[in-house]
Amino acid sequence: MKPEHTRRFVGGVSALLGLWWTWRVVYSPIRRIWSEEFETRDIVFLLTLDPLMATPGILGVVFGVRLFRKMSESSLKWVVGVFAIFFAFLLSSLMPGAFPDLLPESLQRSVFLFVASLVAIVAYLFAVRFLLRHFTQEDRSLRTLLSRVVLILMAWQVWQLLSEIFEVYSPIKDGYTHIREEPWGILGLVVPIAVAYGSYRIVATKLTKAQPGAAGQPATRLLSK
C-alpha cells in the first residue's frame, strides 16, 4: 500500500475507533438517566469519571482526522498511542484468565495493567518507527521516539503499583481495620511518589542525551512531544 493510502487508512481507523469508544463510554450512563433505573451516582459518573474514560476515544478522533488530512509526526504518535492504550486495557483484561488468583485481587489488577502497559509501550515504539519509515523514509532510533506523555503515564503506573503494594502488605495497627502501623503509613505515601518521580527524571535525563542537538538544553524540553 502506498504511504499516502496507509496514512489515510490509519487515520480513518483511529477516528472510527475513537467514535466507537466515546459512544460506548457515554451511552450507558445517559441511557440510565432516561430509564427507571436512574440513580444519582449516574450523574456523578457522567460528569466525573465518564469524561476521563472517554479521553482516549476523543484523542483518537481528533488526531485520527488530523493524520487523515496531513502527515504529522505528532499526530502519528498520538494515534498509535491511542491504539496502544486500547491494547494495554485489552491485554490486562485477558491476563486474569491466564493467571487466576496469582495475587490479591486489587494488587493483581495493578500488576497486570503495569505489565500490559510495558508491552504496549514496546509495541508503540516499534509501530511508530515502522510507520515513520514507511511515510517519510526516515529511520529513527527507539529512544528518540519516547515522549514525555509516555514517561508520565509510566511514572503514574509505578506510583499506582507501589501504592497498592504498600496498601496490601503493610501491617495493620492493632485495633483497626485500615490504619497502617508506622512508619508504614508514611512510607506508603512517600516511597511511591519518590520512586515514580525519580525514575521519571532519570529516564528523561538519559533520553535527552539521545536527542539531536541536546547539549546545554533542559531535559524536559527536548523529549519528543
C-alpha positions in Angstrom: 0.0 0.0 0.0 1.3 3.5 -0.9 2.3 5.7 2.1 -0.5 8.2 1.3 -3.1 5.4 1.4 -1.7 3.8 4.5 -1.7 7.2 6.3 -5.3 7.8 5.5 -6.3 4.3 6.4 -4.6 4.6 9.9 -6.1 8.0 10.5 -9.6 6.8 9.4 -9.4 3.7 11.6 -8.3 5.8 14.6 -11.2 8.2 14.1 -13.8 5.4 13.8 -12.4 3.5 16.8 -12.4 6.8 18.8 -16.0 7.5 17.9 -17.0 3.9 18.9 -15.1 4.1 22.2 -16.6 7.5 23.1 -20.1 6.3 22.3 -19.7 3.2 24.3 -18.5 5.1 27.3 -21.1 7.9 27.2 -24.1 5.9 26.0 -24.6 3.7 29.1 -24.9 6.4 31.8 -27.1 8.6 29.5 -29.4 5.6 28.9 -29.7 5.0 32.6 -30.5 8.7 33.2 -33.6 8.3 31.0 -34.6 5.0 32.3 -36.4 3.9 35.5 -33.1 2.6 36.8 -31.7 6.1 37.2 -29.6 6.8 40.3 -27.8 9.9 41.5 -24.5 8.2 41.0 -25.1 8.1 37.3 -25.0 11.9 37.1 -21.8 11.9 39.2 -20.2 9.2 36.9 -21.3 11.2 33.7 -19.7 14.4 35.0 -16.5 13.0 36.5 -15.3 9.5 35.5 -17.0 9.4 32.2 -15.1 12.3 30.5 -11.8 10.7 31.8 -12.7 7.3 30.3 -13.8 8.9 27.1 -10.4 10.7 26.7 -8.7 8.0 24.6 -11.6 8.0 22.2 -11.7 11.8 21.8 -7.9 11.8 21.2 -8.3 9.0 18.6 -10.9 11.1 16.7 -9.0 14.4 16.9 -5.6 13.1 15.9 -7.0 10.5 13.5 -8.7 13.2 11.5 -5.5 15.3 11.5 -3.4 12.4 10.3 -6.0 11.6 7.6 -5.7 15.2 6.3 -1.9 15.6 6.6 1.2 13.7 7.6 2.4 14.9 11.0 4.8 13.0 13.4 2.9 14.4 16.4 -0.4 13.2 15.1 1.0 9.8 14.2 2.4 9.4 17.7 -0.9 10.3 19.3 -2.8 7.9 17.0 -0.5 5.0 17.7 -0.6 5.9 21.4 -4.4 5.6 21.4 -4.1 2.2 19.8 -1.5 1.2 22.4 -3.9 2.3 25.3 -6.7 0.2 23.9 -4.2 -2.7 23.5 -3.0 -2.3 27.1 -6.5 -2.4 28.5 -7.4 -5.4 26.4 -4.3 -7.3 27.4 -4.7 -6.5 31.1 -8.3 -7.7 31.0 -7.3 -11.1 29.4 -4.4 -11.7 31.9 -6.6 -12.8 34.9 -7.9 -15.7 32.8 -4.3 -17.0 32.3 -3.1 -16.2 35.9 -6.1 -16.7 38.2 -5.6 -16.0 41.9 -1.9 -15.2 41.5 -2.1 -12.2 43.9 -4.7 -10.3 45.9 -7.3 -9.0 43.5 -6.6 -5.3 43.8 -2.8 -5.8 43.5 -3.3 -8.2 40.7 -5.1 -5.6 38.6 -2.4 -3.1 39.1 0.4 -5.7 38.3 -1.4 -6.8 35.1 -2.1 -3.2 34.0 1.6 -2.3 34.6 2.9 -5.3 32.6 0.4 -4.7 29.8 1.4 -1.1 29.7 5.1 -2.1 29.3 4.2 -4.4 26.4 2.0 -1.7 24.8 4.9 0.8 25.0 7.3 -1.5 23.3 4.7 -2.2 20.6 4.1 1.6 20.3 7.7 2.4 19.8 8.2 -0.3 17.1 4.9 0.7 15.4 5.8 4.4 15.3 9.3 3.7 13.9 7.9 1.4 11.2 5.2 3.9 10.1 7.6 6.8 10.1 10.0 4.9 8.0 7.1 4.0 5.7 5.7 7.5 5.5 8.9 9.6 5.4 11.8 7.1 4.7 13.4 8.4 7.9 15.0 5.8 10.2 14.7 6.7 13.9 16.1 5.1 17.0 13.6 3.9 19.5 15.0 6.1 22.3 14.3 9.3 20.3 10.6 8.3 19.9 9.7 8.2 23.6 7.7 11.3 24.6 7.1 13.0 27.9 3.5 11.7 27.8 4.7 8.1 27.8 7.1 8.7 30.6 4.4 10.4 32.7 2.0 7.6 32.1 4.6 5.0 33.2 5.5 7.1 36.3 1.9 7.1 37.2 1.7 3.3 36.7 4.8 2.9 39.0 3.2 5.1 41.7 -0.1 3.2 41.5 1.6 -0.2 41.7 3.8 0.7 44.6 0.9 2.3 46.4 -1.1 -0.8 46.0 1.8 -3.0 47.3 2.0 -0.9 50.5 -1.8 -0.9 50.8 -1.9 -4.7 50.6 1.2 -5.7 52.6 1.7 -3.0 55.2 0.9 -4.3 58.7 -2.4 -3.0 60.2 -2.3 -1.1 63.6 -3.8 -3.1 66.5 -7.5 -2.5 67.0 -8.0 -1.0 63.5 -9.0 -2.4 60.1 -7.4 0.2 57.7 -4.9 2.3 59.6 -1.3 1.2 59.0 1.4 0.8 61.6 4.0 3.5 61.5 6.3 4.1 59.7 4.4 2.0 57.0 1.7 4.6 56.7 4.1 7.5 55.8 6.3 5.2 53.7 3.3 4.1 51.7 2.7 7.7 50.9 6.3 9.0 50.3 8.0 6.0 48.7 5.7 5.6 45.7 5.9 9.3 44.9 9.7 9.4 45.3 10.3 6.3 43.2 7.9 7.3 40.4 9.2 10.9 40.1 12.8 9.8 40.5 12.5 7.2 37.8 10.9 9.7 35.5 13.7 12.2 36.0 16.4 9.6 35.4 14.9 8.3 32.2 14.1 11.8 31.0 17.7 12.9 31.5 19.1 9.8 29.7 16.7 10.3 26.8 17.7 13.9 26.5 21.2 12.9 25.7 19.9 10.8 22.8 18.1 13.8 21.2 19.9 15.6 18.4 21.4 18.9 19.5 20.8 18.1 23.2 23.9 19.9 24.5 23.0 22.6 27.0 19.3 22.3 26.8 16.8 21.3 29.5 15.8 17.6 29.6 12.0 18.1 29.6 12.0 20.4 26.5 13.9 18.0 24.3 11.8 15.0 24.7 9.6 14.5 21.6 6.0 15.6 22.0 
